Amino acid sequence: MTTEEKFRVERRQIHDIECLELNGFLDAHTAPILENEIGKSLSQSKYKLLMNFRNLDYISSAGLGVFMSFIEEVRDKGGDIKMSSMNDKVFSVFDLLGFPMLFDIHREEEYLIDKFFNPAKE
């Protein structure tokens, strides 16, 4: 199985939000694919990023590191990285490492889209 078969990213545009749908296994071997995809968004001045994990089966610490490596730059440009639709196994990895304190994570994509436009929403 090739790296591209293990993990892929599909893009959608929702208003001015770039939605990246993550599919498969995000680990040390596939993390560069995600880095490249986020880099493409930033190079096009797209700083409102919504990561949809609906079809992500696995994430390793290397995958988590990708988000950490971009969050400061994205927020410095007035954007954010928000995360939706994680299965329980993927969420437990984020939760264990304290990511819910750093990122908006919610089951519903629509909630996070609204939160981009209404940041004070709880």
Secondary structure, 3 states (H helix, E strand, C coil): CCHHHHEEEEEEEECCEEEEEEEEEECCCCHHHHHHHHHHHHHCCCCEEEEEEEEEEEECHHHHHHHHHHHHHHHHCCCEEEEECCCHHHHHHHHHCCHHHCCEEECCHHHHHHHHHCCCCC
